[in-house]
Amino acid sequence: MFRIGAKVISFVFHPLLLATYMAIVIGVFRPSGVGPQFSDPKALSFTTSLIFVTTFLIPALSVGILLSLRPFFGKKKEEGALDDTVGRKKNEWSNFFSQLTMKKREDRLLPFAFISAFYMLTTYMFQSKGFFEPKVIVVLMAVSGLIILLTFITYFWQISVHSAGVAGLAGILGFLSFQDLTGSLIWPTAVCIFLAGIVMSARLYLNCHTPAQVYAGGLLGFMATYLPLALLFG
C-alpha cells in the first residue's frame, strides 16, 4: 500500500508537471507583478493550457517516443523468441508512463538533453513574443537552467530530479511570497515545502535514490530558482 502511494506521489509530482502547477497556483492566488496572463479565469485557462502543452505534453510524448524507438537500435531479438504483440499493445500505456520515470541513469542522458533544449526553445519563444512579464520569463529561464544543470550532473551521478523539481517550485513560490504585499502566497508556499518533504520521502521509500542524491537535488532545485529571482528582483 505504501509503495503504491509513493509511486502515485512520484507520478503526480513528476518534474515536467511542476511548471503547470506553478501557473495554476499563481493564477488562483494572483500575487502582484506576474502580468495579465494570470488575471482572470479565461486568461488563466489559456496560459495554463499553453504551459502544459509546451512544458509537459510535447516533451513527455517526445521522450516516450524516443525511448520506445530505442529497442529498434539496440540488440536484436534472440532466434526463436516470441513476438508478443498483443501483450505489448495491452501494456503500451503503462510502459509509456514507466519510461518517463527513467530509473536508470543511462536512460536519462539523451531525454534530459532533449528536454533541456526544448525548455530553452520554449523560454526563448515566450521571451521573443513578449507574452509574459519579465519576472515570469526569469522563472522560465531559471527552470531551463536547472534542467541543464541536472542534465550535466546526471552524466556523473543520479541526482534526484523529483526533489530538484519540487524544491525549485518551492523556491519560486517562496520568492514571490516575499515580494507579494498581499501575502496571498504564504500558505501555498508552506504547502509546497511540506509536499517537497513528502516527495523526497517517497523517492527514498521507493529506493530510487540515496539520501545524498535526494537532498542534493532539493538543495540544487531551491537555489537554482530562488537565487536568480533574488538577484534580479530582490
Buried (B, 14 or more C-beta within 10 A) or exposed (E): EEEEEBBEBBBEBBBBBBBBBBBBBBBEBBBEEBBEBBEEEEBBEEBBEBBBEBBBEBBBEBBBEEBEEEEEEEEEEEEEEEEEEEEEEEEEEEEBEBBBBBEEEEBBBBBBBBBBBBBBEBBBEBBEEEBBBEBBBBBBBBBBBBBBBBBEBBEEEBBBBBBBBBBBBBBBBBBBBBBBEEEBBBEBBBEBBEBBBBBBEBBBBBEBBBEEBBBBBBEBBBBBBBBBBBEEBE
